[in-house]
Amino acid sequence: MSDWQKTNWRSKPRIQMPDYTDSVALEAIEAKLSQFPPLVFAGEARRLKAHLAAAGRGEAFLLQGGDCAESFDQFSADAIRDTFKVMLQMAMVLTYGAKVPVVKVGRMAGQFAKPRSAPTEVINGVELPSYRGDIINELAFTPEARSPNPSKMLQAYTQAAATLNLLRAFSTGGYADVNQVHAWTLGFTESEKAEAYREMANRITDTLDFMNAAGVTKETAHTLQSVDFYTSHEGLLLEYEEALTRLDSTSGKWLAGSGHMIWIGDRTRQPDGAHVEFCSGVLNPIGLKCGPTTTADDLKVLMEKLNPENEEGKLTLIARFGAGKAAEHLPRLVQAVKEVGAHVTWVCDPMHGNTIKSATGYKTRPFERVLGEVRDFFAVHKAEGTIPGGVHFEMTGQDVTECTGGLYDVTEENLSDRYHTACDPRLNASQSLELAFLVSEELSQQRGK
């Protein structure tokens, strides 16, 4: 929109955002952030949009993954490296199954804010604001910790910048070498429990051996030792998003400089709301979470608002229904997209609809339910003749015990062993890679390869 301004959202209804009590302090932080360099650049966002367009056509496949909510306390180079490493392994396995390039997008360097089901929580008769992520307040249950603090935006920016710096080094500095990534994956499949995946790993080995024999080596093909890696987060805290929004001199359009891709959550997708208004005016690729309450009419309005020029790669629809529910809800949305001829990239988020409370009191996500929703997603697209363009996981490279099931059979009793998430349960490294093998098999079958 030519008349769109980055402040337009302020006149719209806002939800899932904090009420800062010190407006002077808030304005000072926003002014300081607005002077900082953007974290990403317009050319990168345009390149990601082209990759997502390819995924929407079935010429690529999106792997989007990372933390539920990034933490200030758990921030470390090792944690970033481990998640990046597992995503590279997953991408290699998915590439083999899909026979197309895998677009790698981390939920990293900005995933600091979280929507909550209630604005406050009560513990032992004391009511305080809900924890909304480290960019807003703190997890400790005290009035001071739970008060929204605008200065946390500066810490989030600094951590995001450091994360991006390391990711860019890993992406181009040899760490992403395809042979090294495959060696890590072979280590996983050597386990007796991973026998089911050994055959595919061996086929990947054969392919790499053939490429090497044919003279396609890391010395002759730069793409074998470097990767494109993009960042994404939910664009929830609009004061932060606005402060980092910049005018792109090349195109004359506005760039959300906080991350390559931002998405709108299922709770904040009101067509006349602040979040949709903000996302409607930036050049970045936009994700839209679609849950069970999304109607066909809702979706048509949102597609028109968020992608009025019907650009390929601009809008990614992220389906999140819950195992057994995709067959009920996804077809009507797929048909709505067909009816208006919209260009979208369909992605499956099998995490958010499958959170349960275990008998031991921990929130968890059973691995089989996560896999079940992925299979439902593929089945619907096969029936509709449409393209399943990618997957979106909450995951970590750490050896946590937050989701039950998987090869090493995390049980409800194991959840307390290494339950580290500040918000929702994540797949651990082993579960993430196992899921990649299973999704790869689905892709092979879907594409008849």
Helices and strands as residue ranges (DSSP letters): G 8-11, H 23-33, H 42-56, E 61-66, H 77-98, E 102-107, E 120-123, E 126-129, H 143-146, H 152-172, H 178-189, G 192-194, H 195-213, G 222-224, E 229-234, H 238-243, E 245-247, E 254-256, E 261-264, H 274-279, E 286-290, H 296-306, E 315-319, H 326-340, E 345-348, E 356-357, E 363-364, H 367-384, E 388-394, G 412-414, H 429-446
